Amino acid sequence: MEQGSGEYFVRIGVGSPPTSQYMVVDSGSDIVWVQCKPCSQCYPQSDPLFDPTISASFSGVSCSSAACDRLAAETSSTSNDSDRCRYEVSYGDGSYTKGTLALETLTFHESAVVHDVAIGCGHSNKGMFVGAAGLLGLGGGSMSFVGQLGGQAGGAFSYCLVSRRSGSGSGSGTLEFGRGAMPVGATWIPLVRNPRAPSFYYVGLSGLGVGGVRVPVPEDLFRLTELGDGGVVMDTGTAVTRLPGPAYAALRDAFVAQAGDLPRTGSGVSIFDTCYNLNGFVSVRVPTVSFYFSEGPVLTLPANNFLIPVDDGGTFCLAFAASASRLSIIGNVQQQGIQISFDGANGFAGFGPNVC
């Protein structure tokens, strides 16, 4: 959905009877949570706040429970005098949610009901979530929704993020759980394990390409170190792909050189420093951008996935940015329109064969 936040949402029924809520699809975090009444600090959302007092299936979790122990191992949780399990999660952009842990029933697509899902009931929340009631964590940890499904899903899920260019309301993506969702005909690459960040889906990236030509970037820039630094994460909760500074500069310079006939704008827009004025153009030819993976496959992106409109005046920008650290993140702009699958139990990520 187009809410201006760069996020993708799913519609989920929370509680009994189910209260429909828009939740951010986030493969880069583990906790499932919604904003809850009473709320000491809440950001604006599209739906009414979830009220746990009117849900017959809402059940608070004590500090001594196994769910609270798992939460403590994966995040920071504290207890208070009432013996309720409390949680606190902060995100890379400064957003956060704080509240109590509970067991609740979630309803998907009106008919698929999952009982006793550990969710955060957020009483103090701040962030860039724009309209969403909360977040559906799909990371690799045991507290994510995929982790809590356990054997029912086998750590497997597949999604297709509808392209932004299809316009809001004219198309929808898909999100499917379980081994049956693993597509036949996909190109598979191994996931890379990082014991220091088990929630993240790391992949082995060896290089970048522009116009079918490999960009001169050392593979070490993308390598995950023994200390758990660097590496490349695929994340639906990040919009724009971030690359280490030297890798981004090499990609940008190669793109600018090959797109020499396109009229550049005099300045960047927001986090983008490479923008073009395409006002009046019916169509343009642009060089391709590709990801080269360590095991051999090459993922070449459609133009919509790297040159995106940033206003109504025909300004398009190269949708990559430099990372403040060695960590690279492949964001949802680059993933849109491509069927992407994670087989967590067997340690593989897949691309295709379907488009959305």
Stockholm file with secondary structure:
# STOCKHOLM 1.0

chainA/1-356         MEQGSGEYFVRIGVGSPPTSQYMVVDSGSDIVWVQCKPCSQCYPQSDPLFDPTISASFSGVSCSSAACDRLAAETSSTSNDSDRCRYEVSYGDGSYTKGTLALETLTFHESAVVHDVAIGCGHSNKGMFVGAAGLLGLGGGSMSFVGQLGGQAGGAFSYCLVSRRSGSGSGSGTLEFGRGAMPVGATWIPLVRNPRAPSFYYVGLSGLGVGGVRVPVPEDLFRLTELGDGGVVMDTGTAVTRLPGPAYAALRDAFVAQAGDLPRTGSGVSIFDTCYNLNGFVSVRVPTVSFYFSEGPVLTLPANNFLIPVDDGGTFCLAFAASASRLSIIGNVQQQGIQISFDGANGFAGFGPNVC
#=GR chainA/1-356 SS CCCSSSCCEEEEEETTTTEEEEEEEETTCCCCEEEBSSCSBCCCBSSCCBCGGGCTTCEECBTTSHHHHHHHHHSBCCBCTTCBBEEEEECTTSCEEEEEEEEEEEEETTTEEEEEEEEEEEEEEESSCTBCSEEEECSSSTTSHHHHHGGGTTTEEEEECCCGGGCTTSCCCEEEESGGGSCTTCEEEEEECCTTCTTSEEECEEEEEETTEECCCCGGGGCBCTTSCBCEEECTTCCSEEECHHHHHHHHHHHHHHTTTSCBCSSCBTTBCCEEECTTCSCCCCCCEEEEETTSCEEEECGGGTEEECSSSSEEEECEEECSSSCEEECHHHHTTEEEEEETTTTEEEEEEEEC
#=GC SS_cons         CCCSSSCCEEEEEETTTTEEEEEEEETTCCCCEEEBSSCSBCCCBSSCCBCGGGCTTCEECBTTSHHHHHHHHHSBCCBCTTCBBEEEEECTTSCEEEEEEEEEEEEETTTEEEEEEEEEEEEEEESSCTBCSEEEECSSSTTSHHHHHGGGTTTEEEEECCCGGGCTTSCCCEEEESGGGSCTTCEEEEEECCTTCTTSEEECEEEEEETTEECCCCGGGGCBCTTSCBCEEECTTCCSEEECHHHHHHHHHHHHHHTTTSCBCSSCBTTBCCEEECTTCSCCCCCCEEEEETTSCEEEECGGGTEEECSSSSEEEECEEECSSSCEEECHHHHTTEEEEEETTTTEEEEEEEEC
//
